[in-house]
Amino acid sequence: MMALTHGFMALAAAVFLLPAIGEYAGPAMLAAAFLGGLAPDADLVARHRKTLHFPVWFSVATLALSMLAVLTGSGALLVLTIAVGAAALHSLSDVLGGSAEREPWNPTTENGVYNHVLGRWHRPRRYVRYSGAPEDFLVCLAFAAVAINSGLTGPAVDRVLFGLVAFAGGYSLCRKRFATIGAVASGLVPMRLRAVLPAVSVEETETDGTTVDIRFGR
Ligand SMILES: [Zn+2]
Protein backbone atom coordinates (compact mmCIF):
# COMPACT_ATOMS: atom_id res chain seq x y z
CA MET A 1 0.00 0.00 0.00
CA MET A 2 1.08 3.56 -0.66
CA ALA A 3 2.47 5.50 2.29
CA LEU A 4 -0.34 7.99 1.64
CA THR A 5 -2.96 5.24 1.98
CA HIS A 6 -1.51 4.48 5.41
CA GLY A 7 -1.43 8.18 6.28
CA PHE A 8 -5.10 8.62 5.38
CA MET A 9 -6.00 5.33 7.09
CA ALA A 10 -4.48 6.60 10.35
CA LEU A 11 -6.13 9.99 9.89
CA ALA A 12 -9.53 8.35 9.36
CA ALA A 13 -9.02 6.22 12.49
CA ALA A 14 -8.04 9.36 14.40
CA VAL A 15 -11.15 11.34 13.42
CA PHE A 16 -13.24 8.42 14.70
CA LEU A 17 -11.35 8.17 17.98
CA LEU A 18 -10.63 11.82 18.74
CA PRO A 19 -14.18 12.83 19.73
CA ALA A 20 -13.83 10.23 22.52
CA ILE A 21 -10.79 12.11 23.80
CA GLY A 22 -12.89 15.27 23.89
CA GLU A 23 -11.10 18.39 25.05
CA TYR A 24 -7.67 16.98 24.21
CA ALA A 25 -8.46 16.47 20.52
CA GLY A 26 -6.61 18.93 18.31
CA PRO A 27 -4.58 19.50 15.16
CA ALA A 28 -1.39 18.12 16.75
CA MET A 29 -3.11 14.76 17.14
CA LEU A 30 -4.35 14.69 13.55
CA ALA A 31 -0.84 15.57 12.36
CA ALA A 32 0.62 12.87 14.63
CA ALA A 33 -1.77 10.30 13.17
CA PHE A 34 -0.99 11.24 9.57
CA LEU A 35 2.79 11.44 9.99
CA GLY A 36 2.91 8.33 12.18
CA GLY A 37 0.98 6.54 9.45
CA LEU A 38 3.51 7.58 6.79
CA ALA A 39 6.67 7.06 8.85
CA PRO A 40 7.39 3.31 8.54
CA ASP A 41 7.75 3.61 4.75
CA ALA A 42 10.87 5.73 5.26
CA ASP A 43 12.58 2.32 5.15
CA LEU A 44 12.06 2.27 1.36
CA VAL A 45 15.72 3.32 1.20
CA ALA A 46 16.77 0.58 3.61
CA ARG A 47 15.19 -2.86 3.99
CA HIS A 48 11.61 -2.11 3.08
CA ARG A 49 8.92 -3.51 5.39
CA LYS A 50 11.64 -4.66 7.80
CA THR A 51 13.84 -1.80 9.05
CA LEU A 52 11.01 0.46 10.27
CA HIS A 53 8.02 -1.89 10.24
CA PHE A 54 7.40 -3.34 13.72
CA PRO A 55 3.93 -4.94 13.82
CA VAL A 56 4.47 -6.32 17.33
CA TRP A 57 6.65 -3.71 19.04
CA PHE A 58 4.66 -0.72 17.77
CA SER A 59 1.45 -2.38 19.04
CA VAL A 60 2.95 -3.16 22.45
CA ALA A 61 4.35 0.38 22.66
CA THR A 62 0.92 1.83 21.78
CA LEU A 63 -0.72 -0.13 24.61
CA ALA A 64 1.95 0.88 27.13
CA LEU A 65 1.91 4.54 26.03
CA SER A 66 -1.88 4.78 26.11
CA MET A 67 -1.92 3.48 29.69
CA LEU A 68 0.74 6.01 30.65
CA ALA A 69 -1.16 8.79 28.86
CA VAL A 70 -4.36 7.92 30.75
CA LEU A 71 -2.53 7.72 34.09
CA THR A 72 -0.65 10.99 33.68
CA GLY A 73 -3.26 12.90 31.64
CA SER A 74 -0.38 14.31 29.57
CA GLY A 75 -1.37 15.79 26.21
CA ALA A 76 2.15 15.36 24.80
CA LEU A 77 2.12 11.68 25.71
CA LEU A 78 -1.24 11.32 23.98
CA VAL A 79 0.19 12.83 20.78
CA LEU A 80 3.10 10.36 20.96
CA THR A 81 0.66 7.47 21.58
CA ILE A 82 -1.32 8.43 18.48
CA ALA A 83 1.83 8.64 16.33
CA VAL A 84 3.09 5.24 17.49
CA GLY A 85 -0.42 3.78 17.17
CA ALA A 86 -0.55 5.01 13.56
CA ALA A 87 2.80 3.34 12.84
CA ALA A 88 1.46 0.13 14.42
CA LEU A 89 -1.65 0.28 12.22
CA HIS A 90 0.59 0.79 9.18
CA SER A 91 2.86 -2.16 10.04
CA LEU A 92 -0.08 -4.47 10.74
CA SER A 93 -2.12 -3.49 7.69
CA ASP A 94 0.82 -3.95 5.29
CA VAL A 95 0.24 -7.67 5.65
CA LEU A 96 -2.99 -7.14 3.63
CA GLY A 97 -0.94 -5.77 0.73
CA GLY A 98 1.44 -7.34 -1.77
CA SER A 99 5.02 -8.47 -1.33
CA ALA A 100 7.98 -6.15 -0.76
CA GLU A 101 9.77 -6.54 -4.07
CA ARG A 102 10.58 -4.82 -7.34
CA GLU A 103 7.49 -5.82 -9.29
CA PRO A 104 4.89 -6.96 -6.75
CA TRP A 105 2.35 -7.39 -9.59
CA ASN A 106 4.58 -10.27 -10.78
CA PRO A 107 5.35 -11.66 -7.32
CA THR A 108 8.36 -13.91 -6.78
CA THR A 109 8.58 -13.67 -2.97
CA GLU A 110 6.27 -14.18 -0.02
CA ASN A 111 7.67 -11.28 2.01
CA GLY A 112 4.75 -9.24 3.32
CA VAL A 113 5.91 -7.64 6.57
CA TYR A 114 8.85 -8.70 8.73
CA ASN A 115 8.05 -9.82 12.25
CA HIS A 116 11.08 -9.07 14.41
CA VAL A 117 9.73 -11.10 17.33
CA LEU A 118 9.26 -14.30 15.31
CA GLY A 119 12.30 -13.55 13.13
CA ARG A 120 10.43 -14.20 9.90
CA TRP A 121 8.31 -12.56 7.20
CA HIS A 122 4.53 -12.63 7.30
CA ARG A 123 2.96 -13.84 4.08
CA PRO A 124 1.36 -11.03 2.02
CA ARG A 125 -2.43 -11.44 1.73
CA ARG A 126 -2.48 -9.35 -1.50
CA TYR A 127 -5.96 -7.82 -1.02
CA VAL A 128 -4.20 -4.72 -2.32
CA ARG A 129 -1.82 -6.27 -4.84
CA TYR A 130 0.85 -3.58 -4.84
CA SER A 131 1.45 0.01 -3.80
CA GLY A 132 -0.19 2.23 -6.41
CA ALA A 133 -2.59 -0.47 -7.64
CA PRO A 134 -6.07 0.81 -8.66
CA GLU A 135 -7.56 -0.76 -5.51
CA ASP A 136 -4.86 0.96 -3.44
CA PHE A 137 -5.93 4.33 -4.81
CA LEU A 138 -9.60 3.55 -4.04
CA VAL A 139 -8.75 2.65 -0.44
CA CYS A 140 -6.68 5.84 -0.19
CA LEU A 141 -9.57 7.88 -1.59
CA ALA A 142 -12.10 6.32 0.81
CA PHE A 143 -9.99 7.05 3.91
CA ALA A 144 -9.24 10.57 2.66
CA ALA A 145 -12.99 11.16 2.20
CA VAL A 146 -13.66 10.04 5.79
CA ALA A 147 -10.98 12.42 7.09
CA ILE A 148 -12.06 15.40 4.99
CA ASN A 149 -15.79 14.79 5.69
CA SER A 150 -15.23 14.72 9.44
CA GLY A 151 -15.03 18.50 9.56
CA LEU A 152 -12.15 18.22 12.07
CA THR A 153 -9.70 19.54 9.46
CA GLY A 154 -9.77 23.20 8.38
CA PRO A 155 -10.18 24.37 4.76
CA ALA A 156 -6.43 25.00 4.34
CA VAL A 157 -5.61 21.49 5.55
CA ASP A 158 -8.33 20.06 3.31
CA ARG A 159 -6.71 21.72 0.29
CA VAL A 160 -3.40 20.02 1.16
CA LEU A 161 -5.21 16.69 1.61
CA PHE A 162 -6.91 17.07 -1.80
CA GLY A 163 -3.47 17.78 -3.30
CA LEU A 164 -2.08 14.63 -1.72
CA VAL A 165 -4.98 12.57 -3.08
CA ALA A 166 -4.23 13.96 -6.55
CA PHE A 167 -0.55 13.06 -6.09
CA ALA A 168 -1.57 9.51 -5.07
CA GLY A 169 -3.70 9.33 -8.23
CA GLY A 170 -0.74 10.37 -10.38
CA TYR A 171 1.51 7.86 -8.62
CA SER A 172 -1.04 5.09 -9.22
CA LEU A 173 -1.27 5.96 -12.92
CA CYS A 174 2.53 5.81 -13.37
CA ARG A 175 3.38 3.03 -10.90
CA LYS A 176 4.13 0.26 -13.40
CA ARG A 177 5.96 2.60 -15.74
CA PHE A 178 8.54 3.96 -13.31
CA ALA A 179 11.38 1.98 -14.91
CA THR A 180 10.49 3.30 -18.39
CA ILE A 181 9.97 6.85 -17.14
CA GLY A 182 13.34 6.69 -15.35
CA ALA A 183 15.10 5.45 -18.50
CA VAL A 184 13.51 8.15 -20.68
CA ALA A 185 14.32 10.86 -18.12
CA SER A 186 17.95 9.80 -17.86
CA GLY A 187 18.13 9.69 -21.68
CA LEU A 188 17.15 13.36 -21.68
CA VAL A 189 20.06 14.32 -19.41
CA PRO A 190 23.05 15.55 -21.50
CA MET A 191 26.10 13.24 -21.54
CA ARG A 192 28.37 15.76 -19.81
CA LEU A 193 25.93 16.24 -16.94
CA ARG A 194 25.45 12.50 -16.64
CA ALA A 195 29.13 12.07 -15.75
CA VAL A 196 28.77 14.23 -12.64
CA LEU A 197 25.33 13.08 -11.51
CA PRO A 198 25.29 10.14 -9.12
CA ALA A 199 23.84 6.91 -10.48
CA VAL A 200 21.24 5.53 -8.11
CA SER A 201 20.08 1.97 -8.44
CA VAL A 202 17.51 0.34 -6.20
CA GLU A 203 17.71 -3.43 -5.92
CA GLU A 204 15.18 -5.66 -4.26
CA THR A 205 16.77 -8.82 -2.93
CA GLU A 206 15.11 -12.19 -2.48
CA THR A 207 15.42 -12.26 1.28
CA ASP A 208 15.62 -8.82 2.76
CA GLY A 209 13.83 -6.28 0.63
CA THR A 210 15.63 -3.28 -0.76
CA THR A 211 19.20 -2.05 -1.11
CA VAL A 212 20.09 1.32 -2.59
CA ASP A 213 23.35 1.73 -4.49
CA ILE A 214 24.62 5.24 -5.25
CA ARG A 215 27.66 5.65 -7.55
CA PHE A 216 29.40 8.85 -8.58
CA GLY A 217 31.02 9.43 -11.96
CA ARG A 218 29.88 7.07 -14.68
ZN1 LIG B 1 4.70 0.00 4.72
Residues whose N, C-alpha, C, O or C-beta is under 5 A from the ligand:
A	BS01	ZN	P40 D41 D94
